[in-house]
Amino acid sequence: MVETILALLFGLLIGSFLNVCIYRMPRDLSIVRPRSFCPACQKPIAWFDNVPLASYLILGGRCRNCRTRIPVRYPIVELLTGILFAVSVAGLGVGLPALKWCLYGALMVGLAFSDLEERILPDEFTLGGAVVGVLLAAWVPMQIGYLQLFLASSYSERWLSVGESVLGALVGSGILWAVGAAYHAVRHKEGLGLGDVKMLAVVGAFMGLQGALATLVFGSIAGSVIGLVYIKAAKRDAASYELPFGTFLGFTGLALGFLAGPLAR
């Protein structure tokens, strides 16, 4: 119980850091300096106004200096990240498996909200996340799926796990890239960004090929249905509206990953 509470608190802190990344990375700003500031009035935020979740509630969701409303994304990201960290530790205990899912959760949250808000998926999260996923596969064995069709069972569990991670990252993202290339060839315009392709590589690196394919299928369905409903409700132009596909991949990947990981234990 104590470990779960500590994981929740640590997750809230990581969520606060993710908010900094979501705002600054798309604008090519340093995530280290200057310290947190209000985007509206540019004044630095005092430490006592920068406590995850609590400060938002105390301030009523507004900047203390200029009273500009703080986007609700800030407490949502903090709370969601804290919950994911707590679920990981509660389901898997303290150790590398929990660390893996904490990292995966933080990456997916950061990418999902970055794409929703800025339509940008930072390479620091996508490429860096894919590398971390492959490295963790060596110490946190994942379920071997399609890889068994290509490799003999004589390989060690560690190498099979790493191979499954690499296969998921390369094949999963490769399929999505091929779909985008085909769309461009037929419609002569971009229908898919490379950021989405690299994001699916993160999913594959952490979840293997089966996880990547499931995320692609269900994420596409969710994006199509919810996107169409939003376009109709908001009276947007379907031909020009840019769907945040990475957001749907992120939340779908989170749901599938945690259902098969921490929540399955």
Summary of the structure (lengths in Angstrom):
residues: 265
radius of gyration: 19.5
end to end distance: 16.0
largest distance: 65.0
contacts: 876
relative contact order: 0.12
helix: 70%
strand: 2%
